[in-house]
Amino acid sequence: MGFAFQMEEGKEEKIFCPPPHDFQKFLDDVILDFSIFSNFY
């Protein structure tokens, strides 16, 4: 599992491909940061 983005030339390139447990932690951190950020507004 990983994220990919389209280059201008049209070729895909992986930019982030963590192990499953690290990916879950990454998602948790993003959700936590978003929750804290949205509390300011």
PDB file of N, CA, C, O and CB in Angstrom:
ATOM      1  N   MET A   1       0.855  -1.198   0.000  1.00  0.00           N
ATOM      2  CA  MET A   1       0.000   0.000   0.000  1.00  0.00           C
ATOM      3  C   MET A   1       0.884   1.239   0.000  1.00  0.00           C
ATOM      4  O   MET A   1       1.911   1.279   0.678  1.00  0.00           O
ATOM      5  CB  MET A   1      -0.964   0.011   1.235  1.00  0.00           C
ATOM      6  N   GLY A   2       0.488   2.231  -0.749  1.00  0.00           N
ATOM      7  CA  GLY A   2       1.256   3.470  -0.785  1.00  0.00           C
ATOM      8  C   GLY A   2       0.531   4.519  -1.587  1.00  0.00           C
ATOM      9  O   GLY A   2      -0.445   4.227  -2.279  1.00  0.00           O
ATOM     10  N   PHE A   3       1.009   5.737  -1.493  1.00  0.00           N
ATOM     11  CA  PHE A   3       0.425   6.827  -2.252  1.00  0.00           C
ATOM     12  C   PHE A   3       1.198   7.002  -3.550  1.00  0.00           C
ATOM     13  O   PHE A   3       2.402   6.753  -3.605  1.00  0.00           O
ATOM     14  CB  PHE A   3       0.423   8.135  -1.431  1.00  0.00           C
ATOM     15  N   ALA A   4       0.507   7.426  -4.576  1.00  0.00           N
ATOM     16  CA  ALA A   4       1.170   7.672  -5.856  1.00  0.00           C
ATOM     17  C   ALA A   4       0.592   8.947  -6.451  1.00  0.00           C
ATOM     18  O   ALA A   4      -0.569   9.280  -6.213  1.00  0.00           O
ATOM     19  CB  ALA A   4       0.993   6.461  -6.837  1.00  0.00           C
ATOM     20  N   PHE A   5       1.397   9.652  -7.217  1.00  0.00           N
ATOM     21  CA  PHE A   5       0.887  10.846  -7.881  1.00  0.00           C
ATOM     22  C   PHE A   5       1.375  10.856  -9.314  1.00  0.00           C
ATOM     23  O   PHE A   5       2.424  10.296  -9.630  1.00  0.00           O
ATOM     24  CB  PHE A   5       1.328  12.133  -7.141  1.00  0.00           C
ATOM     25  N   GLN A   6       0.605  11.498 -10.179  1.00  0.00           N
ATOM     26  CA  GLN A   6       0.945  11.534 -11.597  1.00  0.00           C
ATOM     27  C   GLN A   6       1.974  12.625 -11.857  1.00  0.00           C
ATOM     28  O   GLN A   6       1.778  13.783 -11.488  1.00  0.00           O
ATOM     29  CB  GLN A   6      -0.315  11.763 -12.456  1.00  0.00           C
ATOM     30  N   MET A   7       3.059  12.244 -12.489  1.00  0.00           N
ATOM     31  CA  MET A   7       4.056  13.227 -12.901  1.00  0.00           C
ATOM     32  C   MET A   7       3.560  13.903 -14.176  1.00  0.00           C
ATOM     33  O   MET A   7       2.672  13.383 -14.853  1.00  0.00           O
ATOM     34  CB  MET A   7       5.459  12.560 -13.122  1.00  0.00           C
ATOM     35  N   GLU A   8       4.132  15.061 -14.504  1.00  0.00           N
ATOM     36  CA  GLU A   8       3.711  15.763 -15.715  1.00  0.00           C
ATOM     37  C   GLU A   8       3.962  14.919 -16.954  1.00  0.00           C
ATOM     38  O   GLU A   8       3.238  15.030 -17.943  1.00  0.00           O
ATOM     39  CB  GLU A   8       4.437  17.099 -15.838  1.00  0.00           C
ATOM     40  N   GLU A   9       5.009  14.060 -16.900  1.00  0.00           N
ATOM     41  CA  GLU A   9       5.313  13.208 -18.046  1.00  0.00           C
ATOM     42  C   GLU A   9       4.296  12.074 -18.167  1.00  0.00           C
ATOM     43  O   GLU A   9       4.228  11.409 -19.201  1.00  0.00           O
ATOM     44  CB  GLU A   9       6.733  12.638 -17.927  1.00  0.00           C
ATOM     45  N   GLY A  10       3.494  11.848 -17.097  1.00  0.00           N
ATOM     46  CA  GLY A  10       2.468  10.823 -17.166  1.00  0.00           C
ATOM     47  C   GLY A  10       2.841   9.531 -16.466  1.00  0.00           C
ATOM     48  O   GLY A  10       2.046   8.591 -16.450  1.00  0.00           O
ATOM     49  N   LYS A  11       4.035   9.461 -15.885  1.00  0.00           N
ATOM     50  CA  LYS A  11       4.444   8.230 -15.206  1.00  0.00           C
ATOM     51  C   LYS A  11       4.128   8.328 -13.720  1.00  0.00           C
ATOM     52  O   LYS A  11       4.259   9.389 -13.111  1.00  0.00           O
ATOM     53  CB  LYS A  11       5.951   7.956 -15.420  1.00  0.00           C
ATOM     54  N   GLU A  12       3.714   7.218 -13.156  1.00  0.00           N
ATOM     55  CA  GLU A  12       3.409   7.201 -11.731  1.00  0.00           C
ATOM     56  C   GLU A  12       4.684   7.024 -10.932  1.00  0.00           C
ATOM     57  O   GLU A  12       5.618   6.345 -11.360  1.00  0.00           O
ATOM     58  CB  GLU A  12       2.407   6.086 -11.397  1.00  0.00           C
ATOM     59  N   GLU A  13       4.708   7.641  -9.771  1.00  0.00           N
ATOM     60  CA  GLU A  13       5.884   7.534  -8.917  1.00  0.00           C
ATOM     61  C   GLU A  13       5.418   7.433  -7.468  1.00  0.00           C
ATOM     62  O   GLU A  13       4.643   8.266  -6.999  1.00  0.00           O
ATOM     63  CB  GLU A  13       6.844   8.753  -9.116  1.00  0.00           C
ATOM     64  N   LYS A  14       5.888   6.419  -6.769  1.00  0.00           N
ATOM     65  CA  LYS A  14       5.517   6.277  -5.361  1.00  0.00           C
ATOM     66  C   LYS A  14       6.262   7.317  -4.536  1.00  0.00           C
ATOM     67  O   LYS A  14       7.466   7.513  -4.704  1.00  0.00           O
ATOM     68  CB  LYS A  14       5.825   4.844  -4.844  1.00  0.00           C
ATOM     69  N   ILE A  15       5.537   7.979  -3.644  1.00  0.00           N
ATOM     70  CA  ILE A  15       6.172   8.991  -2.811  1.00  0.00           C
ATOM     71  C   ILE A  15       6.173   8.565  -1.345  1.00  0.00           C
ATOM     72  O   ILE A  15       6.952   9.083  -0.545  1.00  0.00           O
ATOM     73  CB  ILE A  15       5.461  10.338  -2.972  1.00  0.00           C
ATOM     74  N   PHE A  16       5.286   7.605  -0.989  1.00  0.00           N
ATOM     75  CA  PHE A  16       5.208   7.202   0.410  1.00  0.00           C
ATOM     76  C   PHE A  16       4.643   5.792   0.480  1.00  0.00           C
ATOM     77  O   PHE A  16       3.537   5.543  -0.001  1.00  0.00           O
ATOM     78  CB  PHE A  16       4.337   8.193   1.234  1.00  0.00           C
ATOM     79  N   CYS A  17       5.391   4.866   1.076  1.00  0.00           N
ATOM     80  CA  CYS A  17       4.929   3.481   1.132  1.00  0.00           C
ATOM     81  C   CYS A  17       5.344   2.862   2.461  1.00  0.00           C
ATOM     82  O   CYS A  17       6.322   2.116   2.520  1.00  0.00           O
ATOM     83  CB  CYS A  17       5.494   2.658  -0.058  1.00  0.00           C
ATOM     84  N   PRO A  18       4.607   3.165   3.529  1.00  0.00           N
ATOM     85  CA  PRO A  18       4.970   2.673   4.853  1.00  0.00           C
ATOM     86  C   PRO A  18       4.449   1.265   5.099  1.00  0.00           C
ATOM     87  O   PRO A  18       3.529   0.825   4.410  1.00  0.00           O
ATOM     88  CB  PRO A  18       4.443   3.610   5.920  1.00  0.00           C
ATOM     89  N   PRO A  19       5.011   0.551   6.060  1.00  0.00           N
ATOM     90  CA  PRO A  19       4.445  -0.728   6.495  1.00  0.00           C
ATOM     91  C   PRO A  19       3.051  -0.499   7.084  1.00  0.00           C
ATOM     92  O   PRO A  19       2.750   0.611   7.523  1.00  0.00           O
ATOM     93  CB  PRO A  19       5.375  -1.420   7.539  1.00  0.00           C
ATOM     94  N   PRO A  20       2.202  -1.518   7.101  1.00  0.00           N
ATOM     95  CA  PRO A  20       0.810  -1.345   7.553  1.00  0.00           C
ATOM     96  C   PRO A  20       0.682  -0.697   8.926  1.00  0.00           C
ATOM     97  O   PRO A  20      -0.141   0.202   9.102  1.00  0.00           O
ATOM     98  CB  PRO A  20       0.120  -2.679   7.581  1.00  0.00           C
ATOM     99  N   HIS A  21       1.484  -1.134   9.914  1.00  0.00           N
ATOM    100  CA  HIS A  21       1.334  -0.561  11.252  1.00  0.00           C
ATOM    101  C   HIS A  21       1.789   0.897  11.269  1.00  0.00           C
ATOM    102  O   HIS A  21       1.193   1.723  11.960  1.00  0.00           O
ATOM    103  CB  HIS A  21       2.135  -1.381  12.283  1.00  0.00           C
ATOM    104  N   ASP A  22       2.839   1.218  10.513  1.00  0.00           N
ATOM    105  CA  ASP A  22       3.273   2.615  10.429  1.00  0.00           C
ATOM    106  C   ASP A  22       2.232   3.448   9.691  1.00  0.00           C
ATOM    107  O   ASP A  22       2.021   4.617  10.014  1.00  0.00           O
ATOM    108  CB  ASP A  22       4.642   2.720   9.721  1.00  0.00           C
ATOM    109  N   PHE A  23       1.585   2.843   8.703  1.00  0.00           N
ATOM    110  CA  PHE A  23       0.559   3.560   7.953  1.00  0.00           C
ATOM    111  C   PHE A  23      -0.616   3.903   8.866  1.00  0.00           C
ATOM    112  O   PHE A  23      -1.161   5.004   8.796  1.00  0.00           O
ATOM    113  CB  PHE A  23       0.081   2.724   6.748  1.00  0.00           C
ATOM    114  N   GLN A  24      -1.004   2.957   9.721  1.00  0.00           N
ATOM    115  CA  GLN A  24      -2.105   3.210  10.655  1.00  0.00           C
ATOM    116  C   GLN A  24      -1.735   4.336  11.612  1.00  0.00           C
ATOM    117  O   GLN A  24      -2.556   5.207  11.902  1.00  0.00           O
ATOM    118  CB  GLN A  24      -2.459   1.930  11.445  1.00  0.00           C
ATOM    119  N   LYS A  25      -0.489   4.318  12.105  1.00  0.00           N
ATOM    120  CA  LYS A  25      -0.030   5.378  13.001  1.00  0.00           C
ATOM    121  C   LYS A  25      -0.025   6.715  12.275  1.00  0.00           C
ATOM    122  O   LYS A  25      -0.387   7.746  12.842  1.00  0.00           O
ATOM    123  CB  LYS A  25       1.373   5.062  13.548  1.00  0.00           C
ATOM    124  N   PHE A  26       0.393   6.683  11.007  1.00  0.00           N
ATOM    125  CA  PHE A  26       0.412   7.900  10.195  1.00  0.00           C
ATOM    126  C   PHE A  26      -0.995   8.465  10.060  1.00  0.00           C
ATOM    127  O   PHE A  26      -1.198   9.670  10.209  1.00  0.00           O
ATOM    128  CB  PHE A  26       1.012   7.618   8.803  1.00  0.00           C
ATOM    129  N   LEU A  27      -1.968   7.602   9.778  1.00  0.00           N
ATOM    130  CA  LEU A  27      -3.349   8.064   9.652  1.00  0.00           C
ATOM    131  C   LEU A  27      -3.848   8.621  10.978  1.00  0.00           C
ATOM    132  O   LEU A  27      -4.518   9.654  11.007  1.00  0.00           O
ATOM    133  CB  LEU A  27      -4.262   6.922   9.176  1.00  0.00           C
ATOM    134  N   ASP A  28      -3.526   7.946  12.069  1.00  0.00           N
ATOM    135  CA  ASP A  28      -3.953   8.423  13.388  1.00  0.00           C
ATOM    136  C   ASP A  28      -3.375   9.802  13.676  1.00  0.00           C
ATOM    137  O   ASP A  28      -4.069  10.672  14.203  1.00  0.00           O
ATOM    138  CB  ASP A  28      -3.527   7.432  14.485  1.00  0.00           C
ATOM    139  N   ASP A  29      -2.111  10.002  13.332  1.00  0.00           N
ATOM    140  CA  ASP A  29      -1.479  11.301  13.556  1.00  0.00           C
ATOM    141  C   ASP A  29      -2.149  12.378  12.720  1.00  0.00           C
ATOM    142  O   ASP A  29      -2.364  13.492  13.199  1.00  0.00           O
ATOM    143  CB  ASP A  29       0.017  11.237  13.232  1.00  0.00           C
ATOM    144  N   VAL A  30      -2.481  12.058  11.478  1.00  0.00           N
ATOM    145  CA  VAL A  30      -3.123  13.041  10.602  1.00  0.00           C
ATOM    146  C   VAL A  30      -4.503  13.392  11.134  1.00  0.00           C
ATOM    147  O   VAL A  30      -4.880  14.563  11.171  1.00  0.00           O
ATOM    148  CB  VAL A  30      -3.226  12.505   9.159  1.00  0.00           C
ATOM    149  N   ILE A  31      -5.260  12.373  11.549  1.00  0.00           N
ATOM    150  CA  ILE A  31      -6.605  12.624  12.078  1.00  0.00           C
ATOM    151  C   ILE A  31      -6.517  13.443  13.361  1.00  0.00           C
ATOM    152  O   ILE A  31      -7.314  14.357  13.575  1.00  0.00           O
ATOM    153  CB  ILE A  31      -7.351  11.290  12.342  1.00  0.00           C
ATOM    154  N   LEU A  32      -5.544  13.114  14.215  1.00  0.00           N
ATOM    155  CA  LEU A  32      -5.370  13.849  15.467  1.00  0.00           C
ATOM    156  C   LEU A  32      -5.015  15.301  15.185  1.00  0.00           C
ATOM    157  O   LEU A  32      -5.581  16.211  15.790  1.00  0.00           O
ATOM    158  CB  LEU A  32      -4.284  13.193  16.336  1.00  0.00           C
ATOM    159  N   ASP A  33      -4.078  15.520  14.266  1.00  0.00           N
ATOM    160  CA  ASP A  33      -3.688  16.884  13.914  1.00  0.00           C
ATOM    161  C   ASP A  33      -4.871  17.646  13.342  1.00  0.00           C
ATOM    162  O   ASP A  33      -5.059  18.823  13.651  1.00  0.00           O
ATOM    163  CB  ASP A  33      -2.527  16.875  12.909  1.00  0.00           C
ATOM    164  N   PHE A  34      -5.668  16.990  12.514  1.00  0.00           N
ATOM    165  CA  PHE A  34      -6.818  17.658  11.903  1.00  0.00           C
ATOM    166  C   PHE A  34      -7.847  18.026  12.968  1.00  0.00           C
ATOM    167  O   PHE A  34      -8.441  19.103  12.914  1.00  0.00           O
ATOM    168  CB  PHE A  34      -7.460  16.758  10.828  1.00  0.00           C
ATOM    169  N   SER A  35      -8.059  17.127  13.941  1.00  0.00           N
ATOM    170  CA  SER A  35      -9.017  17.405  15.011  1.00  0.00           C
ATOM    171  C   SER A  35      -8.563  18.607  15.830  1.00  0.00           C
ATOM    172  O   SER A  35      -9.368  19.484  16.144  1.00  0.00           O
ATOM    173  CB  SER A  35      -9.190  16.173  15.920  1.00  0.00           C
ATOM    174  N   ILE A  36      -7.286  18.654  16.175  1.00  0.00           N
ATOM    175  CA  ILE A  36      -6.753  19.780  16.947  1.00  0.00           C
ATOM    176  C   ILE A  36      -6.867  21.066  16.133  1.00  0.00           C
ATOM    177  O   ILE A  36      -7.254  22.108  16.661  1.00  0.00           O
ATOM    178  CB  ILE A  36      -5.277  19.522  17.351  1.00  0.00           C
ATOM    179  N   PHE A  37      -6.532  20.987  14.855  1.00  0.00           N
ATOM    180  CA  PHE A  37      -6.574  22.165  13.994  1.00  0.00           C
ATOM    181  C   PHE A  37      -7.995  22.688  13.854  1.00  0.00           C
ATOM    182  O   PHE A  37      -8.213  23.899  13.900  1.00  0.00           O
ATOM    183  CB  PHE A  37      -5.996  21.842  12.617  1.00  0.00           C
ATOM    184  N   SER A  38      -8.975  21.786  13.684  1.00  0.00           N
ATOM    185  CA  SER A  38     -10.353  22.223  13.468  1.00  0.00           C
ATOM    186  C   SER A  38     -10.963  22.803  14.740  1.00  0.00           C
ATOM    187  O   SER A  38     -11.976  23.500  14.673  1.00  0.00           O
ATOM    188  CB  SER A  38     -11.203  21.060  12.967  1.00  0.00           C
ATOM    189  N   ASN A  39     -10.369  22.530  15.888  1.00  0.00           N
ATOM    190  CA  ASN A  39     -10.892  23.088  17.130  1.00  0.00           C
ATOM    191  C   ASN A  39     -10.662  24.594  17.209  1.00  0.00           C
ATOM    192  O   ASN A  39     -11.334  25.278  17.982  1.00  0.00           O
ATOM    193  CB  ASN A  39     -10.249  22.400  18.328  1.00  0.00           C
ATOM    194  N   PHE A  40      -9.725  25.123  16.426  1.00  0.00           N
ATOM    195  CA  PHE A  40      -9.458  26.554  16.443  1.00  0.00           C
ATOM    196  C   PHE A  40     -10.497  27.332  15.646  1.00  0.00           C
ATOM    197  O   PHE A  40     -10.562  28.557  15.738  1.00  0.00           O
ATOM    198  CB  PHE A  40      -8.071  26.833  15.897  1.00  0.00           C
ATOM    199  N   TYR A  41     -11.317  26.621  14.857  1.00  0.00           N
ATOM    200  CA  TYR A  41     -12.275  27.320  13.987  1.00  0.00           C
ATOM    201  C   TYR A  41     -13.709  26.867  14.151  1.00  0.00           C
ATOM    202  O   TYR A  41     -14.600  27.382  13.475  1.00  0.00           O
ATOM    203  CB  TYR A  41     -11.881  27.145  12.567  1.00  0.00           C
TER     204      TYR A  41
END
